[in-house]
Amino acid sequence: MPATFTLKGKITDATLRTPVPNALVKIVAGTGTNFGKSATTNRAGRYKMPGVKPEKIIVEVSLAYKPKEKMLTVSRNTAVNLALVKV
């Protein structure tokens, strides 16, 4: 059975340098069972993904929001400001 490792780290806001909670860290390129592995950051912006096999991978980080819709009729220049809630 091949050795596996734990991928872990911390996700921060590049501008504010504060932790980013609830970000999805996902392996988007790899082979076998590595592809699609994911973890979500905690309140401190830290994540841990165990069971990663040794190989070259690409890791992607994103932050998901709940979809929000607003119905309106546009009859002039219109601004639509929406507040999104993190998933």
C-alpha positions in Angstrom: 0.0 0.0 0.0 1.6 3.3 -1.0 2.3 6.0 1.6 -0.2 8.8 2.0 0.3 12.3 3.4 -1.7 15.1 4.9 -2.0 18.3 3.1 -2.7 21.2 5.5 -2.3 24.9 5.7 -4.0 28.3 6.3 -6.0 30.4 4.0 -5.9 34.2 4.5 -7.3 37.3 2.9 -4.5 38.8 0.8 -5.4 42.3 1.6 -6.5 42.1 5.2 -4.2 39.2 6.2 -7.0 37.7 8.2 -8.1 34.1 8.3 -10.7 33.0 5.7 -13.2 30.6 7.3 -15.4 28.3 5.3 -13.2 28.3 2.2 -13.2 25.2 0.1 -9.7 23.8 -0.6 -9.9 21.2 -3.4 -7.5 19.1 -5.5 -8.5 20.0 -9.1 -5.8 18.1 -10.9 -4.3 14.8 -10.0 -4.8 11.1 -10.6 -6.7 8.4 -9.0 -8.1 9.1 -5.6 -6.4 12.5 -5.1 -8.6 14.2 -7.7 -11.6 15.8 -6.0 -10.3 15.5 -2.4 -11.3 18.6 -0.5 -11.4 20.2 2.9 -13.1 23.3 4.4 -11.2 25.9 6.4 -12.2 26.4 10.1 -12.7 29.7 11.9 -8.9 30.2 12.0 -8.6 29.6 8.2 -6.8 26.3 8.7 -7.6 23.1 6.8 -6.4 19.5 6.8 -6.7 17.0 4.0 -5.5 13.5 5.0 -4.8 10.6 2.7 -3.2 12.4 -0.2 -1.0 10.2 -2.4 2.4 11.5 -3.5 2.1 13.1 -7.0 1.9 16.5 -8.7 -1.4 18.2 -8.0 -3.1 21.5 -8.4 -4.9 22.9 -5.4 -7.7 25.4 -5.8 -9.3 27.5 -3.1 -12.8 29.0 -3.4 -15.4 30.4 -1.1 -19.0 29.4 -1.7 -22.0 31.6 -1.1 -25.6 30.8 -1.0 -27.4 31.9 -4.2 -29.5 35.0 -3.9 -32.1 36.3 -6.4 -34.0 39.5 -6.7 -36.7 40.1 -9.2 -37.0 43.6 -10.5 -38.1 45.6 -13.5 -35.5 47.8 -15.1 -36.9 51.0 -16.5 -33.9 53.3 -15.9 -30.3 53.0 -14.7 -30.5 50.6 -11.8 -28.1 49.5 -9.1 -28.7 46.1 -7.5 -26.8 45.6 -4.3 -27.1 42.2 -2.6 -25.6 40.9 0.6 -24.4 37.3 0.2 -24.3 34.7 2.9 -21.4 32.2 3.1 -22.4 28.6 2.8 
